[in-house]
Amino acid sequence: MKMDEYAHFIYKFTNNFPKEELYGITSQIRRSGLSTILNYIEGYARQKSLVRLNFLEIAYGSLKESKYLLYFSQREGYLNINDYHKMLQLAEEIGAMIWKEISNLRQKT
């Protein structure tokens, strides 16, 4: 699953962040990366379409947050450009998948 790969990559590359960022960007990007997959999974555990839609929207918002934090990390020199582009492409694929599901649910409700 692409979201699982995304979350694991975020954890892996943040291990090399400066220690003074532990309670700053390291914590924030890990939280948003995990929030993407966790809200997606929780949404699919729900039976009501509107509740599922809410969780998918939260997952999408967390993905957008993590994408900016990837950009910020690359600009600060914490993430190399090749890894940044790899993760950006993966985030775009995940975002398209979540957005399609959101759009389909909105049409049904």
C-alpha positions in Angstrom: 0.0 0.0 0.0 1.4 3.4 -1.0 0.3 5.1 2.1 2.2 2.6 4.2 5.3 3.2 2.1 4.9 6.9 2.5 4.5 6.8 6.3 7.6 4.5 6.7 9.7 6.7 4.5 8.8 9.7 6.5 9.9 7.9 9.7 13.1 6.7 8.1 14.3 10.1 6.7 13.3 12.0 9.9 15.7 9.9 11.9 18.5 12.0 10.3 16.9 15.4 11.2 18.8 17.6 13.7 18.1 16.7 17.3 16.9 20.3 17.9 14.0 19.6 15.5 12.7 16.6 17.5 9.8 18.5 19.0 9.4 20.7 15.9 9.3 19.6 12.3 10.3 16.0 13.1 7.2 15.5 15.3 4.9 17.5 12.9 5.8 15.6 9.7 5.6 12.2 11.4 2.2 13.1 12.9 0.8 14.3 9.5 2.3 11.3 7.6 0.7 8.8 10.0 -2.5 10.8 10.2 -2.9 10.3 6.5 -3.0 6.5 6.6 -4.7 6.3 10.0 -7.6 8.5 9.0 -8.0 6.7 5.7 -8.1 3.3 7.6 -10.5 4.6 10.2 -12.8 6.0 7.5 -13.1 2.6 5.9 -14.0 1.1 9.3 -17.1 3.4 9.4 -20.4 2.3 7.9 -22.0 5.7 7.3 -21.0 7.4 4.1 -20.8 10.9 5.6 -18.6 9.7 8.5 -16.4 7.9 6.0 -16.2 11.1 3.9 -15.2 13.1 7.0 -12.3 10.8 7.7 -11.2 10.8 4.1 -11.2 14.6 4.0 -9.0 14.6 7.2 -6.6 12.1 5.6 -6.4 14.4 2.5 -5.7 17.4 4.6 -3.0 15.6 6.5 -1.4 14.5 3.2 -1.3 18.2 2.1 0.3 19.2 5.4 2.9 16.5 5.0 3.6 17.5 1.4 4.4 21.1 2.5 6.6 19.7 5.3 8.5 17.6 2.8 9.1 20.8 0.8 10.2 22.7 3.9 12.5 19.8 4.9 14.1 19.8 1.4 14.6 23.6 1.5 16.2 23.4 4.9 18.6 20.7 3.7 17.2 17.9 5.8 16.0 15.9 2.7 17.9 15.5 -0.5 16.3 16.5 -3.8 16.0 12.9 -5.2 14.2 11.7 -2.1 12.0 14.8 -2.1 10.9 14.1 -5.7 10.3 10.4 -5.0 8.1 11.3 -2.0 6.3 14.1 -3.8 5.4 11.7 -6.6 4.1 9.2 -4.1 2.2 11.9 -2.3 0.6 13.0 -5.6 -0.5 9.4 -6.3 -2.0 9.0 -2.8 -3.7 12.4 -3.1 -5.3 11.5 -6.4 -6.6 8.2 -5.0 -8.0 9.8 -1.9 -9.6 12.7 -3.9 -11.2 10.2 -6.3 -12.8 8.4 -3.3 -13.9 11.7 -1.8 -15.5 12.8 -5.1 -17.3 9.4 -5.5 -18.7 9.6 -1.9 -19.8 13.2 -2.4 -21.8 12.2 -5.5 -23.5 9.4 -3.6 -24.5 11.5 -0.7 
